[in-house]
Amino acid sequence: MGLMARVLTFRKDRNRGVPDISASFTDFWVRPIVETANVTELVRNAARPPAAGPKVCDGALAAVLGQPRLSDAERLALAPLMQPRALQTGAAVFVRGQAALNLVAVLDGVVGLGAAGDDQQFHLERCVHGPAWLDLSSAWLGGGHAQDARVLKAATLLELPLAGLRVVLARFPDMRERLMVGLAQTVQSLTGATHDLMSKDAQKRLATWLLQRSPVQGEDVAMKERKRELAAQLAITPETLSRLLRQLMREGLIEVKGYSIKLLNLAALQHLAHG
């Protein structure tokens, strides 16, 4: 009698007090086979190369580090340091007070800087559209990040560990100037935003923003930001932004079409922004 036939016979004899050995048969024969298969799969997975992360294209890297294009030697030296990562909308990039060990850039997508409240709401203060530096200063200061950063639109980030970057900069001194230029551009942008906030009312700030985006009359201004993001940049509420846009439309200065704004009276907008 075969082994499986014996198991069936024992099952039939259960009512006559004969023990059922089917369970022990499964434990003894089947489970080792399953466990062996699991181990085999683990070995196969371990042998597979790790999944490739997002690639850092030369165009985005040049936009962040500036021109001229990196030399082959500089690119080769930076390659082991570059840590790209892709994050989906809503993901936290870093939190306020977290130790800042890396220089962080946005290669594509949008990341918001602001403060995450106790109510889990994210209070947006400004947006960074890639490619651009997100935090170029905190790591140099040896402290923590000054703000919370959260992804507003699926983004690819690039992190450069400062400890390793110091070694590269010692070999390639010209790269220091690239970082200095990036830091100067950030400071200049924040200085201009602070000046506008202190010296201009909301309507003037909106007119200035429109002129910066499209200084040519009749040209469309593409709205890359959502209303909430633009309002945060101008330090106003989304409701105030809607009201100001309607006011400019009534005065014949702009025309809003979907996600674009056409400047109809450039001279009047310039007078509004600087008057």
C-alpha positions as CSV (number, residue, x, y, z in Angstrom):
1,M,0.0,0.0,0.0
2,G,1.3,3.4,-0.9
3,L,2.0,6.2,1.6
4,M,-1.0,8.3,0.5
5,A,-3.3,5.2,0.6
6,R,-2.2,4.6,4.2
7,V,-3.0,8.2,5.1
8,L,-6.6,7.8,3.7
9,T,-7.0,4.5,5.6
10,F,-6.0,6.1,8.8
11,R,-8.5,8.9,8.2
12,K,-11.2,6.3,7.7
13,D,-10.2,4.6,11.0
14,R,-10.4,7.7,13.1
15,N,-13.8,6.7,14.5
16,R,-12.3,3.4,15.7
17,G,-9.6,5.1,17.8
18,V,-6.8,5.0,15.3
19,P,-4.8,8.2,15.4
20,D,-4.9,10.5,12.3
21,I,-1.4,10.9,11.0
22,S,-2.2,13.2,8.1
23,A,-1.2,16.2,10.0
24,S,2.2,14.7,11.0
25,F,2.6,13.6,7.4
26,T,2.2,17.2,6.2
27,D,4.5,18.6,8.9
28,F,7.2,16.0,8.1
29,W,7.1,16.1,4.3
30,V,5.4,19.3,3.0
31,R,6.6,21.9,5.4
32,P,10.3,21.3,4.8
33,I,9.6,21.5,1.0
34,V,7.9,24.9,1.5
35,E,10.6,26.2,3.8
36,T,13.3,25.0,1.3
37,A,11.4,26.9,-1.5
38,N,11.3,30.1,0.7
39,V,15.1,29.8,1.4
40,T,15.7,29.3,-2.3
41,E,13.7,32.4,-3.1
42,L,15.6,34.4,-0.5
43,V,18.9,33.3,-2.1
44,R,17.6,34.3,-5.5
45,N,16.5,37.7,-4.3
46,A,19.9,38.3,-2.6
47,A,21.6,37.5,-5.9
48,R,19.6,40.0,-7.8
49,P,21.1,43.5,-8.2
50,P,19.4,46.2,-6.2
51,A,16.7,48.2,-7.9
52,A,18.2,51.2,-9.6
53,G,17.2,54.6,-8.1
54,P,16.2,57.6,-10.1
55,K,18.9,58.8,-12.5
56,V,20.5,62.3,-12.3
57,C,20.4,63.8,-15.7
58,D,23.1,66.2,-16.7
59,G,20.6,69.0,-17.5
60,A,19.2,69.0,-14.0
61,L,22.6,68.7,-12.4
62,A,23.9,71.7,-14.5
63,A,20.8,73.8,-13.5
64,V,21.6,73.2,-9.8
65,L,25.4,73.4,-9.9
66,G,25.6,76.0,-12.7
67,Q,27.6,76.4,-15.9
68,P,30.0,75.5,-17.3
69,R,29.3,71.8,-17.5
70,L,31.2,69.7,-15.0
71,S,34.3,68.1,-16.3
72,D,34.5,64.3,-16.6
73,A,36.8,64.2,-13.6
74,E,34.4,66.3,-11.4
75,R,31.4,64.2,-12.5
76,L,33.3,61.0,-11.7
77,A,34.3,62.3,-8.2
78,L,30.7,63.4,-7.4
79,A,29.0,60.2,-8.7
80,P,29.6,58.1,-5.5
81,L,28.2,60.9,-3.4
82,M,25.0,61.6,-5.3
83,Q,22.0,60.2,-3.5
84,P,18.9,60.7,-5.7
85,R,15.5,59.7,-4.3
86,A,12.0,59.9,-5.7
87,L,9.2,61.0,-3.3
88,Q,5.5,61.1,-3.9
89,T,3.1,64.0,-3.1
90,G,2.7,64.5,0.7
91,A,6.0,62.8,1.7
92,A,8.2,64.6,4.2
93,V,11.7,65.5,2.9
94,F,13.0,66.6,6.2
95,V,11.6,68.1,9.4
96,R,12.5,71.2,11.4
97,G,15.4,70.5,13.8
98,Q,16.5,67.3,12.1
99,A,20.3,67.1,11.8
100,A,21.3,68.5,8.5
101,L,24.1,66.3,7.1
102,N,23.5,66.8,3.3
103,L,23.1,69.5,0.8
104,V,19.6,69.0,-0.7
105,A,18.4,70.0,-4.1
106,V,15.1,69.4,-6.0
107,L,15.8,68.1,-9.5
108,D,12.2,68.0,-10.6
109,G,8.8,68.4,-9.1
110,V,7.8,70.8,-6.3
111,V,8.7,70.9,-2.6
112,G,7.1,73.2,-0.1
113,L,9.0,74.8,2.9
114,G,7.0,75.8,5.9
115,A,5.9,74.4,9.3
116,A,4.0,71.3,10.2
117,G,1.5,72.2,13.0
118,D,0.4,70.0,15.9
119,D,-2.9,69.6,14.0
120,Q,-1.0,67.8,11.2
121,Q,-1.7,70.7,8.8
122,F,1.3,71.9,6.7
123,H,1.5,75.7,6.8
124,L,3.2,76.5,3.5
125,E,5.6,79.5,3.4
126,R,7.4,79.1,0.0
127,C,7.8,76.6,-2.8
128,V,10.9,75.3,-4.6
129,H,10.4,74.2,-8.2
130,G,13.1,71.9,-9.5
131,P,15.7,72.1,-10.6
132,A,16.8,74.3,-7.7
133,W,18.5,74.1,-4.3
134,L,16.1,73.2,-1.4
135,D,18.6,73.6,1.5
136,L,22.1,74.6,0.6
137,S,23.0,76.2,4.0
138,S,21.9,74.1,7.0
139,A,24.6,71.4,6.7
140,W,27.4,74.0,6.5
141,L,26.2,75.5,9.8
142,G,26.3,72.2,11.5
143,G,22.8,72.4,12.9
144,G,19.4,71.3,12.0
145,H,17.0,72.2,9.2
146,A,15.3,75.5,9.9
147,Q,11.9,74.5,8.3
148,D,9.8,71.5,7.5
149,A,9.9,70.3,3.8
150,R,7.1,68.4,2.2
151,V,6.5,67.3,-1.4
152,L,3.7,69.2,-3.1
153,K,4.1,67.5,-6.5
154,A,6.0,64.2,-7.0
155,A,9.7,65.1,-6.9
156,T,13.1,63.8,-7.4
157,L,15.6,65.0,-4.9
158,L,19.4,65.0,-4.9
159,E,21.4,64.8,-1.6
160,L,25.1,65.4,-1.3
161,P,26.7,64.4,2.0
162,L,28.8,67.3,3.2
163,A,31.5,65.1,4.8
164,G,32.2,63.5,1.4
165,L,31.7,66.7,-0.5
166,R,34.5,68.5,1.5
167,V,37.0,65.9,0.1
168,V,35.8,66.5,-3.5
169,L,36.0,70.3,-3.0
170,A,39.6,70.0,-1.8
171,R,40.4,68.2,-5.0
172,F,38.4,70.6,-7.3
173,P,38.5,74.1,-5.8
174,D,36.5,75.5,-8.7
175,M,33.4,73.6,-7.5
176,R,33.4,75.8,-4.4
177,E,32.5,78.8,-6.5
178,R,29.5,76.9,-7.9
179,L,28.1,76.4,-4.5
180,M,28.8,80.0,-3.5
181,V,26.9,81.2,-6.5
182,G,24.0,79.0,-5.6
183,L,24.0,80.2,-2.0
184,A,24.2,83.8,-3.2
185,Q,21.2,83.3,-5.5
186,T,19.2,81.9,-2.7
187,V,20.1,84.8,-0.4
188,Q,19.2,87.3,-3.1
189,S,15.9,85.7,-3.8
190,L,15.0,85.7,-0.1
191,T,16.2,89.3,0.3
192,G,13.9,90.4,-2.5
193,A,11.0,88.5,-1.1
194,T,11.5,90.0,2.3
195,H,11.8,93.5,0.9
196,D,8.6,93.1,-1.1
197,L,6.8,91.8,1.9
198,M,7.8,94.7,4.1
199,S,7.4,97.5,1.5
200,K,4.6,96.4,-0.8
201,D,1.0,95.6,-0.2
202,A,-0.6,92.4,-1.6
203,Q,-1.7,93.9,-4.9
204,K,1.8,95.3,-5.6
205,R,3.3,91.9,-4.8
206,L,1.0,90.2,-7.2
207,A,1.8,92.7,-9.9
208,T,5.5,92.3,-9.3
209,W,5.1,88.5,-9.5
210,L,3.3,88.8,-12.8
211,L,5.9,91.1,-14.4
212,Q,8.7,88.8,-13.2
213,R,7.0,85.9,-15.0
214,S,6.1,87.7,-18.2
215,P,7.6,91.1,-18.8
216,V,6.1,91.2,-22.4
217,Q,2.6,92.6,-23.0
218,G,0.2,90.1,-24.4
219,E,2.2,87.1,-23.4
220,D,0.7,84.3,-21.3
221,V,2.0,83.6,-17.8
222,A,1.9,79.8,-17.2
223,M,0.5,79.0,-13.8
224,K,2.9,76.3,-12.6
225,E,1.8,76.7,-9.0
226,R,-1.5,75.9,-7.6
227,K,-3.5,78.8,-6.0
228,R,-2.4,77.8,-2.5
229,E,1.2,77.7,-3.5
230,L,1.2,81.1,-5.2
231,A,-0.7,82.6,-2.3
232,A,1.9,81.3,0.1
233,Q,4.7,82.9,-2.0
234,L,2.9,86.3,-1.8
235,A,2.1,85.8,1.9
236,I,-1.6,86.1,1.4
237,T,-4.6,83.7,1.6
238,P,-5.9,81.9,-1.4
239,E,-9.2,83.9,-1.0
240,T,-7.3,87.1,-1.1
241,L,-5.4,86.0,-4.2
242,S,-8.7,85.2,-6.0
243,R,-10.1,88.6,-5.1
244,L,-7.0,90.4,-6.3
245,L,-7.0,88.6,-9.6
246,R,-10.7,89.4,-10.2
247,Q,-9.9,93.1,-9.4
248,L,-7.1,93.2,-12.0
249,M,-9.4,91.5,-14.5
250,R,-12.1,94.2,-13.9
251,E,-9.6,96.9,-14.5
252,G,-8.6,95.4,-17.8
253,L,-5.0,94.7,-16.7
254,I,-5.0,90.9,-17.1
255,E,-7.0,88.1,-18.6
256,V,-7.2,84.7,-16.9
257,K,-7.6,81.6,-19.1
258,G,-7.6,78.3,-17.3
259,Y,-4.1,77.9,-15.9
260,S,-2.6,80.9,-17.7
261,I,-2.7,84.7,-17.3
262,K,-2.3,87.2,-20.1
263,L,-0.9,90.6,-19.4
264,L,-3.1,93.2,-21.2
265,N,-1.7,96.5,-19.9
266,L,2.0,96.2,-19.1
267,A,2.5,99.9,-18.3
268,A,-0.4,99.9,-15.8
269,L,1.0,96.8,-14.1
270,Q,4.5,98.4,-13.9
271,H,3.0,101.5,-12.4
272,L,1.0,99.4,-9.9
273,A,4.1,97.3,-8.9
274,H,6.5,100.2,-8.5
275,G,4.2,103.2,-7.9
